[in-house]
Amino acid sequence: MKSNLHLTALQIPLVWEAPQTNRAYIDVQLQAISNPTDLILLPEMFTTGFTMHPEKIAEPMDGPTVQWMRLWAERLEAALAGSIVIQEGGQFFNRMLFVCPDGTLHYYDKHHTFTLAGEDQVYTAGRQAGIITYMGWKICLRICYDLRFPVWSRNTQDYDLLIYVANWPTPRIQAWDTLLQARAIENMSFVAGVNRIGQDEKGHTYPGHTALYDGLGKRLSGALSTAEKAVTAELNYLELQALRKRLRFLEDRDNFEWC
């Protein structure tokens, strides 16, 4: 068990449907990380932007991006996590990959596909609980639109860290800010939300506001920013457990069964 987990969330622009270009751009950001870190977070669909054309850019699970993530995780001795478009069994998935330094690969398929953009028409919704263990921490993986549905992220499995990777647009950024903080408070968990910046091919703009919160909803990552940056924070496991022991709110939670 690692009592202090160092997180680095990369708030970056993305080039439309250009996996090789985006990987090369992120190479530079990863090379610039100067402080030791345990986990690096990348946005939703970080190789392509939020595209509804998976047939153009989908990769298999042994494709170039998975191999690229494994190389960087080993080199930096840190896990990498973010979502890309995966094709498997004749279906397309918006899949969050979590690659550990030893090459171990976990994944979670987005459960709430974004109907407003037609994501439900081209991507298959996932059914996994999305709970993994890394360095002794129990971590819950989620993607963008999942943030709007609190039951799906309800902390019935005693996770310690809840992660959202996103392409969350400017017009609804207040909802992003509010719901991230709410998820931290109601689940008495650390919450990390990483969002992209820039503009996509559809003309949608993305303002960042990447943030990390503690179990009481206090922001640990400084002021919200719209600039390209590496957002960092140190999470203390023992402080979280002491908080839960002192304020036993989770003991009064409702229980829900996973579908």
C-alpha positions as CSV (number, residue, x, y, z in Angstrom):
1,M,0.0,0.0,0.0
2,K,1.3,3.4,-1.0
3,S,-0.1,5.9,1.5
4,N,0.6,9.0,-0.7
5,L,-0.5,8.8,-4.3
6,H,0.8,11.5,-6.7
7,L,-1.5,12.3,-9.6
8,T,-0.7,14.2,-12.8
9,A,-3.6,15.1,-15.1
10,L,-2.7,16.4,-18.5
11,Q,-5.1,19.2,-19.7
12,I,-4.3,19.3,-23.4
13,P,-5.7,20.1,-26.8
14,L,-6.4,17.3,-29.2
15,V,-6.1,17.0,-33.0
16,W,-9.2,15.6,-34.7
17,E,-9.0,11.9,-35.7
18,A,-5.2,11.9,-35.7
19,P,-3.9,9.2,-33.3
20,Q,-0.2,9.4,-34.4
21,T,-0.2,13.2,-34.1
22,N,-1.8,13.2,-30.7
23,R,0.5,10.5,-29.4
24,A,3.5,12.5,-30.6
25,Y,2.2,15.7,-28.9
26,I,1.6,13.8,-25.6
27,D,5.2,12.4,-25.9
28,V,6.4,16.0,-25.4
29,Q,4.1,16.5,-22.4
30,L,5.2,13.3,-20.8
31,Q,8.9,14.1,-21.3
32,A,8.3,17.4,-19.5
33,I,7.0,15.8,-16.3
34,S,9.8,16.7,-13.8
35,N,8.3,15.6,-10.5
36,P,7.8,11.9,-9.6
37,T,4.3,10.8,-10.1
38,D,2.3,7.6,-9.7
39,L,-0.6,8.1,-12.1
40,I,-0.9,10.2,-15.2
41,L,-4.4,10.9,-16.5
42,L,-5.3,11.8,-20.1
43,P,-8.6,13.0,-21.5
44,E,-11.4,11.0,-23.1
45,M,-10.6,9.8,-26.6
46,F,-7.2,11.4,-26.3
47,T,-5.9,10.1,-29.6
48,T,-8.9,11.4,-31.7
49,G,-11.2,13.9,-30.0
50,F,-14.8,12.9,-29.4
51,T,-15.5,11.4,-32.8
52,M,-18.6,9.5,-34.0
53,H,-16.6,7.9,-36.8
54,P,-15.0,4.9,-35.0
55,E,-14.6,3.0,-38.2
56,K,-11.9,5.5,-39.3
57,I,-9.7,5.3,-36.2
58,A,-10.6,2.4,-34.0
59,E,-7.7,0.2,-32.7
60,P,-7.5,-3.3,-31.3
61,M,-6.3,-4.0,-27.8
62,D,-2.9,-4.9,-29.1
63,G,-2.8,-1.8,-31.3
64,P,-0.2,1.1,-31.3
65,T,-1.8,3.2,-28.6
66,V,-1.9,0.3,-26.0
67,Q,1.8,-0.5,-26.8
68,W,2.6,3.2,-26.6
69,M,1.0,3.5,-23.1
70,R,2.9,0.4,-21.9
71,L,6.2,1.9,-23.0
72,W,5.5,5.2,-21.2
73,A,4.2,3.5,-18.1
74,E,7.4,1.4,-17.8
75,R,9.6,4.4,-18.6
76,L,8.0,6.7,-16.1
77,E,7.3,4.0,-13.5
78,A,3.8,5.4,-13.4
79,A,0.4,4.2,-14.5
80,L,-1.3,5.9,-17.5
81,A,-5.0,6.2,-17.9
82,G,-7.3,7.7,-20.6
83,S,-9.9,6.6,-23.1
84,I,-9.5,5.7,-26.8
85,V,-11.7,4.1,-29.5
86,I,-11.4,0.3,-29.4
87,Q,-12.8,-2.3,-31.9
88,E,-13.5,-5.7,-30.4
89,G,-15.8,-8.5,-31.5
90,G,-17.2,-6.5,-34.3
91,Q,-18.2,-3.6,-31.9
92,F,-16.8,-0.2,-31.1
93,F,-16.2,0.9,-27.5
94,N,-15.2,4.2,-25.9
95,R,-12.8,2.4,-23.6
96,M,-10.8,3.8,-20.7
97,L,-7.4,2.0,-20.5
98,F,-5.4,1.9,-17.2
99,V,-1.9,0.7,-17.9
100,C,0.4,-0.1,-14.9
101,P,4.2,0.2,-14.9
102,D,4.6,-3.6,-15.0
103,G,2.4,-3.7,-18.2
104,T,-0.8,-4.9,-16.4
105,L,-3.8,-3.5,-18.3
106,H,-7.2,-2.7,-16.8
107,Y,-10.1,-1.2,-18.8
108,Y,-13.6,0.2,-18.4
109,D,-16.1,0.8,-21.3
110,K,-18.2,3.9,-21.0
111,H,-21.6,2.9,-19.6
112,H,-23.6,6.1,-20.4
113,T,-23.1,6.8,-24.1
114,F,-23.9,10.4,-24.9
115,T,-27.2,10.3,-26.8
116,L,-27.2,14.0,-27.6
117,A,-24.2,13.4,-29.9
118,G,-25.4,10.0,-31.1
119,E,-22.7,8.1,-29.3
120,D,-25.3,5.4,-28.4
121,Q,-25.8,4.7,-32.1
122,V,-22.1,3.8,-32.9
123,Y,-20.6,2.7,-29.6
124,T,-21.6,-0.2,-27.4
125,A,-22.3,0.7,-23.7
126,G,-20.1,-1.1,-21.2
127,R,-21.4,-3.1,-18.2
128,Q,-18.3,-3.4,-16.1
129,A,-18.2,-2.1,-12.5
130,G,-14.9,-0.4,-13.4
131,I,-13.3,-1.0,-10.0
132,I,-9.6,-1.7,-10.0
133,T,-6.7,-1.8,-7.5
134,Y,-3.4,0.0,-8.0
135,M,-0.7,0.5,-5.4
136,G,-3.2,-0.7,-2.8
137,W,-5.7,1.9,-3.7
138,K,-9.2,0.9,-4.9
139,I,-10.0,3.1,-7.9
140,C,-13.3,3.6,-9.8
141,L,-13.0,4.4,-13.5
142,R,-15.6,6.5,-15.3
143,I,-15.9,8.5,-18.6
144,C,-17.5,11.9,-19.2
145,Y,-21.3,11.5,-19.4
146,D,-21.2,9.0,-16.6
147,L,-20.6,12.0,-14.3
148,R,-24.3,13.0,-14.6
149,F,-25.6,9.7,-13.1
150,P,-24.7,9.5,-9.4
151,V,-26.1,6.0,-8.9
152,W,-23.6,4.5,-11.4
153,S,-20.8,6.0,-9.3
154,R,-22.2,5.4,-5.9
155,N,-19.5,4.2,-3.5
156,T,-20.9,0.9,-2.4
157,Q,-17.6,-0.9,-2.9
158,D,-15.4,1.3,-0.7
159,Y,-13.3,2.8,-3.5
160,D,-10.7,5.5,-2.5
161,L,-10.4,7.4,-5.8
162,L,-13.0,8.1,-8.5
163,I,-11.7,9.2,-11.9
164,Y,-13.5,10.8,-14.8
165,V,-11.8,11.5,-18.2
166,A,-13.8,13.8,-20.4
167,N,-14.4,15.9,-23.5
168,W,-16.8,18.3,-21.6
169,P,-17.8,21.4,-23.6
170,T,-17.8,25.1,-22.6
171,P,-21.6,25.6,-22.5
172,R,-22.0,23.0,-19.7
173,I,-18.8,23.5,-17.8
174,Q,-20.6,24.7,-14.7
175,A,-22.3,21.2,-14.5
176,W,-18.8,19.6,-14.8
177,D,-17.4,21.7,-11.9
178,T,-20.5,21.2,-9.7
179,L,-20.9,17.4,-10.3
180,L,-17.2,16.6,-9.8
181,Q,-17.4,18.2,-6.4
182,A,-20.7,16.6,-5.6
183,R,-19.3,13.1,-6.4
184,A,-16.5,13.7,-4.0
185,I,-18.8,14.8,-1.2
186,E,-21.5,12.2,-1.5
187,N,-19.0,9.3,-1.9
188,M,-16.4,10.6,0.6
189,S,-13.7,9.8,-2.0
190,F,-10.9,11.6,-3.7
191,V,-12.2,12.6,-7.2
192,A,-10.1,13.4,-10.2
193,G,-11.6,14.9,-13.4
194,V,-9.4,15.6,-16.5
195,N,-10.9,17.5,-19.4
196,R,-9.4,18.6,-22.7
197,I,-9.0,22.1,-24.0
198,G,-9.2,23.6,-27.5
199,Q,-11.8,23.2,-30.3
200,D,-12.8,20.1,-32.3
201,E,-13.8,19.6,-35.9
202,K,-17.5,20.2,-35.0
203,G,-16.8,23.6,-33.6
204,H,-17.2,22.6,-30.0
205,T,-14.9,24.3,-27.5
206,Y,-13.5,22.7,-24.4
207,P,-12.3,24.8,-21.4
208,G,-10.4,22.3,-19.3
209,H,-11.3,22.9,-15.6
210,T,-9.4,19.7,-14.7
211,A,-9.6,19.3,-11.0
212,L,-8.8,17.0,-8.0
213,Y,-11.0,17.0,-4.9
214,D,-10.7,15.4,-1.4
215,G,-13.5,13.5,0.4
216,L,-15.1,16.6,1.6
217,G,-15.1,18.3,-1.8
218,K,-12.2,20.6,-1.2
219,R,-10.2,21.2,-4.4
220,L,-6.6,20.0,-4.0
221,S,-5.3,21.2,-7.4
222,G,-5.5,25.0,-7.2
223,A,-7.6,27.4,-9.3
224,L,-9.5,26.0,-12.2
225,S,-7.7,26.8,-15.5
226,T,-8.5,26.9,-19.2
227,A,-4.8,26.8,-20.2
228,E,-2.7,23.8,-21.2
229,K,-1.1,22.5,-18.1
230,A,-0.2,19.5,-16.0
231,V,-2.6,19.5,-13.0
232,T,-1.1,17.8,-9.9
233,A,-2.0,16.8,-6.4
234,E,-0.9,14.4,-3.7
235,L,-3.6,12.2,-2.2
236,N,-3.2,10.9,1.3
237,Y,-4.9,7.5,2.0
238,L,-4.6,7.6,5.8
239,E,-6.3,11.1,5.9
240,L,-9.1,9.8,3.8
241,Q,-9.7,6.7,6.1
242,A,-9.5,8.9,9.2
243,L,-12.1,11.2,7.6
244,R,-14.4,8.3,7.0
245,K,-13.9,7.0,10.5
246,R,-14.7,10.4,12.0
247,L,-17.7,11.2,9.8
248,R,-19.4,7.9,9.2
249,F,-21.7,9.1,6.4
250,L,-21.0,6.1,4.1
251,E,-22.4,3.8,6.7
252,D,-25.8,5.3,6.0
253,R,-25.7,5.0,2.2
254,D,-28.2,3.1,0.2
255,N,-27.0,-0.1,-1.5
256,F,-27.4,-0.7,-5.2
257,E,-26.8,-3.8,-7.3
258,W,-24.6,-3.6,-10.4
259,C,-26.6,-4.5,-13.6
